[in-house]
Each structure stands twice: as C-alpha cells, then as structure tokens.
Amino acid sequence: MAHIRRVGMLGHLRAEPNQYVLHYRKGKLTRQGPGLAYWFNLLTAAVAQVPVEDVETTFLLKERTRDLQEVSVQVVLTYRCADPGVAASRVNFSLALTTGAWAEKPLERLAGLWSQRAQDPARLYLASAPLTEAVQVGAERIRSAIALAVKADPEIPAMGLALVGVQVVRVAPSAELEKALTTPTREALQQKADEAVFERRALAVEKERAIKENELSTQIELARRQEGLIAQQGANLLREAQTQATANRARVTAEAETQQIAAQAAAQVAEVKAEGDAKALRLLAEAKADGERRRVEVWRDATGRVLFGLALQEFAGKVESIGHLNITPNLFGDAFRELLTEHAET
C-alpha cells in the first residue's frame, strides 16, 4: 500500500522498496520502478502498484478419491510478479489516489487463478488413488503434480507471474472417515497401551510378590534367630541354675562338713570335759573317802574328850539357831568325869 499525501491538486506518493510503481499520465507510462517517491498531478495521473515480493496464498481443494470418498487438500502456494508491467496489464493493480489502496482486490484474483491451476493436477491424482493412499502419501504426490503442472502452464509467465514454491499441508478425509481410518491404529495403540498397563501391573505384582517373599523370609529369619535366642537364654538359665545348684550343694556340703567337724569337736570337748569331770569327781570322791577314812580313824582312835569336842564342833556347824536347850547331868556327866580323870592323871 502506497502512502499518498494531497496538497491541493497535487499529490505526493511514496512507495515501499518491495512495491513496484507504474505511473501513467494521459494513458502513457511516464514513470516506473520500486520504492518511488514523487509529486504528481492528481487530475492527470493513474498509478498502479505491483508487489515484487514473494506472496503466499492458501486455498482448500475438495475432491473425491477413486473409491468416491471426499477429501480436503490444503495447499500453500508462494509466487511473485516476475514482470510487473505485464502483471499490471493482466490484473488491475491500480491505486485509488485518495487513499493509496488498491481500487480492486488483485491478490484475491491471483489466489483464485492459482487455485484453478492447482485443482486439475490434484483432481487427476486423487481420481486414481484410493482413500488410504491419498491420506498416507497423497500430500507429496499432489505437491509434485501441482508444481509440474504450473511450471508447464504457459499462461503463468504470460501473466508476468513466477512460481516460487508449493506445499500441500495435508490431505484430510471427512471427520467420520478420519475417525474410521484412525480407529484400527487407535485400537492397536490402545491395545499396546493396555498390554503395557498389564505388563506394568504384572511387573508391579511380581515386585510386590518379591517384596512379600522378602518380608516373609525376613520374618522367618527373625523367628529363627528369636528361637535361637530363646534357646540360648534357656541354656543360659539352665547353666545358671546348674551353677547355682552346684554352688548351693557345695555350700551345703561345706556347712554340713563344718557342722560335722564342729559336732565332732564339741563331742570331743564334751568327752574330754566329761572325762575331766568324772576324774575330778572320782578324785573328789576318793579324797572324801580318804578324808572319811581318816576321820573314822581319828574318831576311832580319839579319846572321849576329843570325841566330845569334835561332836560339839560338828553340832555347832550344823545348828544355825537354838530356840531352847535342855542340859541334863547325864549329857555332860560322863564327859566331865572323864575329863577330870585325864586331868588328874596328868
């Protein structure tokens, strides 16, 4: 789009470098070139602006395959105006001098032209190809057919146009057909996904089983070790009891032996004491007997006076108190008589 500024009856045009300007005055081409900027008379001028850059157009073709199934072909085609003068003579690229915009829509007209040129080769291929082939490899083959047909078409250079490139984005069936075509693949993928899920579950179950077996083995090992520990504790308790019993037996035996020795010693002491006591009693008895014998001998050989004195001595030793004493002449008469007699003799 060119920039046009009006000053009275004059106008100033400024074009971009990728826009080719053709200026006509009184029906004759007076000025042309890309990116021009100049003043002109609005009343006598006619200006055309042709893009010399690459132009991209997209269109959709609807055709039927060999098995009579409708498909949509999305095409992206890139072209350029190789000869702006020829293109301006075949297509209306004139500008409205008041706004600087195209008076018509030349790019849309060219898009329709390219769509018509691409439709025949696409239709020829699709008419000979089944639906599955068209969907799978049809895009590349249609692109090649369109490129060859456009390059062989003499009308394209006669319009001052040149093909830069063509691309077929996709060949798509209707929604129902696309769903039907994708169902086997989707089911196969779903089946593989299910198999993967089953395998994952089986692997998880296997791992869980391995974990449970490991836990069970661990529990069994712990139980075995606990059993060994209990047995060892029992053996230790039994050994301790045996040791304690042996110690108690040794202690009891020692105490019994000690008591036996003490009893024997006590018996020997008692025996010795008894023997000593018996000997002492025997000696005492013998001494008493000897004393009695001597006493008897003394009493036997003693005179009456002596006997009388001894009797009084013995009596005095035996009698603690005398409450009443009767002395008769008969009691002491003989004794005094004998005493006086012995005294007279001496």
C-alpha positions in Angstrom: 0.0 0.0 0.0 1.4 3.3 -1.1 1.4 6.5 1.0 -0.3 9.4 -0.8 -0.5 12.9 0.7 -2.6 15.6 -1.0 -1.8 19.2 -1.2 -4.5 21.0 -3.2 -4.5 19.5 -6.7 -1.0 18.0 -6.2 -0.3 14.6 -4.6 2.9 13.1 -3.2 3.4 9.3 -3.5 5.8 7.3 -1.5 6.1 3.5 -2.1 7.9 0.8 -0.2 11.0 -0.9 -1.8 9.1 -4.2 -2.4 6.3 -2.3 -4.3 6.8 -1.6 -8.0 5.1 1.6 -9.1 3.8 2.3 -12.6 2.8 5.9 -13.2 0.6 6.8 -16.2 -0.2 10.3 -17.5 -2.7 10.7 -20.3 -2.6 6.9 -20.9 1.2 6.7 -21.3 3.7 5.1 -18.9 5.8 8.0 -17.7 7.5 6.6 -14.6 8.1 3.2 -13.1 10.2 1.5 -10.5 10.3 0.1 -7.0 10.1 2.4 -4.0 9.5 5.6 -5.8 8.6 8.9 -4.2 7.5 11.9 -6.2 4.9 14.7 -6.7 2.2 14.4 -9.4 -1.0 16.0 -10.6 -4.0 14.2 -9.3 -6.2 15.1 -12.2 -4.0 13.7 -15.0 -2.3 10.7 -13.2 -3.1 7.0 -13.0 -0.9 4.8 -10.7 -0.5 1.0 -10.5 1.4 -0.7 -7.7 2.6 -4.3 -8.2 4.2 -6.3 -5.3 7.6 -7.7 -6.3 8.0 -9.6 -3.0 7.0 -13.2 -2.5 3.3 -13.6 -2.0 1.9 -16.5 -0.1 -1.6 -17.8 -0.8 -3.5 -20.6 0.9 -6.5 -22.4 -0.6 -8.5 -25.6 0.0 -9.5 -28.1 -2.7 -12.3 -30.6 -2.2 -12.0 -33.6 -4.4 -13.0 -37.3 -4.5 -10.8 -40.3 -4.4 -11.0 -43.4 -6.6 -13.3 -45.0 -4.1 -15.6 -42.0 -4.1 -14.6 -40.6 -0.7 -14.4 -36.8 -0.4 -11.1 -35.4 0.9 -9.8 -31.9 1.5 -6.5 -30.8 0.2 -4.9 -27.8 1.9 -2.4 -26.1 -0.4 0.0 -23.2 0.4 1.5 -21.7 -2.8 4.1 -19.0 -3.0 4.6 -16.8 -6.1 5.9 -13.4 -7.2 5.3 -11.0 -10.0 8.3 -11.5 -12.2 7.3 -8.9 -14.8 5.3 -6.1 -13.0 4.4 -4.4 -16.3 2.8 -7.5 -17.8 1.1 -8.4 -14.5 -0.3 -4.8 -14.3 -1.6 -5.2 -17.8 -3.4 -8.5 -17.0 -4.6 -7.8 -13.5 -5.9 -4.5 -12.1 -3.3 -3.2 -9.6 -4.4 0.5 -9.9 -4.4 2.6 -6.8 -7.1 4.9 -5.5 -5.3 8.3 -5.4 -7.3 9.5 -2.4 -6.4 6.6 -0.1 -3.4 4.9 -1.7 -5.2 1.5 -1.5 -5.9 -0.8 -4.5 -9.1 0.0 -6.3 -9.9 -3.7 -6.6 -8.5 -6.9 -4.9 -5.8 -8.1 -7.3 -4.2 -10.6 -4.8 -7.6 -12.4 -4.3 -8.0 -12.7 -8.1 -4.5 -14.2 -8.3 -5.3 -16.6 -5.5 -8.3 -17.8 -7.5 -6.1 -18.2 -10.5 -3.6 -20.3 -8.6 -6.4 -22.4 -7.1 -7.7 -23.1 -10.6 -4.3 -24.1 -11.9 -3.7 -26.4 -8.9 -7.1 -28.1 -8.9 -6.7 -30.1 -12.1 -3.5 -32.0 -11.2 -4.8 -32.6 -7.7 -8.1 -34.0 -9.1 -6.3 -36.2 -11.6 -4.2 -37.8 -8.9 -7.0 -38.3 -6.4 -9.2 -39.8 -9.0 -6.7 -42.6 -9.4 -5.8 -43.1 -5.8 -7.8 -44.9 -3.0 -8.6 -43.1 0.2 -5.9 -44.7 2.3 -3.2 -44.0 -0.2 -4.3 -40.4 -0.6 -4.3 -39.8 3.1 -0.9 -41.6 3.7 1.2 -40.4 0.7 -1.1 -38.1 -1.3 0.3 -34.8 0.0 3.7 -35.2 -1.5 2.4 -36.6 -4.8 -0.2 -33.8 -5.2 2.6 -31.2 -4.4 4.7 -32.7 -7.2 1.8 -32.8 -9.6 0.9 -29.2 -9.0 4.5 -28.0 -9.3 4.9 -29.8 -12.6 1.6 -28.6 -14.0 2.2 -24.9 -13.0 5.7 -25.0 -14.5 4.4 -26.4 -17.7 1.5 -23.9 -17.9 2.4 -21.1 -20.5 -0.3 -18.9 -19.1 1.6 -18.3 -15.9 4.6 -16.5 -17.4 2.3 -14.8 -19.9 0.7 -13.1 -16.9 4.1 -12.0 -15.6 4.0 -14.4 -12.7 6.5 -17.0 -11.4 6.1 -19.9 -9.0 8.4 -19.8 -6.0 7.1 -22.9 -4.2 4.2 -25.1 -3.4 3.3 -27.1 -0.3 0.5 -29.4 0.4 -0.1 -29.2 4.1 -2.5 -32.2 4.4 -4.9 -34.4 2.6 -7.8 -34.9 5.1 -10.9 -37.0 4.8 -14.2 -36.1 6.5 -14.5 -36.3 10.2 -16.3 -39.7 10.0 -13.9 -41.2 7.6 -10.9 -39.9 9.5 -12.3 -41.5 12.7 -12.9 -44.7 10.9 -9.4 -44.7 9.4 -7.8 -43.9 12.8 -9.8 -46.4 14.7 -7.6 -49.5 13.8 -4.5 -47.6 14.6 -6.1 -46.1 17.7 -7.3 -49.6 18.8 -3.9 -51.1 18.1 -2.3 -48.3 20.1 -4.9 -48.7 22.8 -4.2 -52.5 22.8 -0.5 -51.8 23.1 -1.2 -49.3 25.9 -3.4 -51.9 27.7 -0.6 -54.5 27.2 1.8 -52.0 28.7 -0.6 -51.4 31.6 -1.0 -55.2 32.1 2.8 -55.7 31.9 3.3 -52.8 34.3 0.7 -54.3 36.6 2.2 -57.8 36.3 5.6 -56.3 37.0 4.2 -54.5 40.0 2.5 -57.7 41.2 5.8 -59.5 40.7 7.7 -56.9 42.5 5.1 -56.9 45.3 5.3 -60.7 45.5 9.1 -60.4 45.7 8.8 -57.8 48.4 6.3 -60.0 50.3 8.6 -63.0 49.9 11.5 -60.9 51.1 9.4 -59.7 54.1 8.4 -63.3 54.8 12.0 -64.5 54.5 12.9 -61.7 56.9 10.2 -62.7 59.3 11.3 -66.4 59.1 14.9 -65.4 59.7 13.9 -63.2 62.6 11.8 -66.0 64.0 14.7 -68.4 63.6 17.0 -66.0 65.3 14.4 -65.4 68.1 14.1 -69.2 68.5 17.9 -69.4 68.8 17.9 -66.5 71.2 15.2 -68.2 73.3 17.1 -71.5 73.3 20.3 -69.7 74.2 18.5 -67.8 77.0 17.1 -71.1 78.3 20.5 -72.7 78.1 22.0 -69.8 79.9 19.2 -70.0 82.6 19.8 -73.8 82.9 23.5 -73.3 83.1 23.0 -70.6 85.7 20.6 -72.9 87.7 23.1 -75.7 87.5 25.9 -73.4 88.6 23.7 -72.1 91.4 22.7 -75.7 92.4 26.3 -76.8 92.3 27.3 -73.8 94.4 24.4 -74.4 96.8 25.4 -78.1 97.0 29.0 -77.2 97.7 27.9 -74.7 100.3 25.5 -77.2 102.0 28.2 -79.8 101.9 30.7 -77.4 103.3 28.2 -76.3 106.0 27.5 -80.0 106.8 31.1 -80.8 107.0 31.7 -77.7 109.1 28.8 -78.7 111.4 30.1 -82.3 111.5 33.5 -81.1 112.4 32.0 -78.7 115.0 29.9 -81.6 116.3 32.9 -83.9 116.5 34.9 -81.1 118.2 32.0 -80.5 120.6 31.7 -84.2 121.2 35.4 -84.4 121.8 35.2 -81.4 124.1 32.3 -82.8 125.9 34.0 -86.2 126.2 37.2 -84.6 127.5 35.1 -82.5 129.8 33.1 -85.5 130.9 36.3 -87.4 131.4 37.7 -84.5 133.3 34.6 -84.1 135.4 34.4 -87.8 136.0 38.1 -87.8 137.0 37.6 -84.8 139.2 34.5 -86.4 140.8 36.5 -89.6 141.2 39.4 -87.8 142.8 36.9 -85.8 144.9 35.2 -89.0 146.0 38.5 -90.6 146.7 39.5 -87.6 148.6 36.3 -87.6 150.5 36.5 -91.3 151.1 40.1 -90.9 152.2 39.0 -88.0 154.4 36.2 -90.0 155.9 38.5 -92.9 156.4 41.0 -90.7 158.1 38.2 -89.1 160.1 36.9 -92.5 161.1 40.4 -93.5 162.1 40.6 -90.3 164.1 37.3 -90.9 165.6 38.2 -94.5 166.3 41.5 -93.7 168.0 40.4 -90.5 169.7 39.7 -90.3 173.4 36.4 -89.4 174.9 37.3 -85.8 175.5 38.4 -85.4 171.9 35.3 -87.1 170.6 33.2 -84.8 172.8 34.9 -81.7 171.4 34.5 -82.9 167.9 30.9 -83.7 168.5 30.3 -80.2 169.8 32.2 -78.7 166.8 30.1 -80.7 164.4 27.0 -79.8 166.2 27.9 -76.1 166.2 28.5 -76.3 162.4 25.1 -77.9 161.7 22.9 -75.9 164.1 22.0 -72.5 162.8 19.9 -71.3 165.8 18.9 -72.8 169.1 15.5 -71.9 170.4 15.5 -73.9 173.6 18.3 -76.1 175.1 18.0 -78.5 177.9 21.2 -79.7 179.5 20.9 -82.7 181.8 23.5 -84.1 184.1 23.6 -87.3 182.1 24.5 -85.3 179.0 27.8 -84.0 180.2 28.4 -86.1 183.3 30.4 -88.8 181.8 32.3 -86.3 179.7 33.3 -84.2 182.6 34.2 -87.2 184.7 36.4 -88.5 182.0 37.9 -85.0 181.5 38.7 -84.7 185.2 40.1 -88.1 185.3 42.5 -87.4 182.5 43.5 -84.2 184.1 44.2 -85.9 187.4 46.4 -88.4 185.8 48.5 -85.8 184.2 
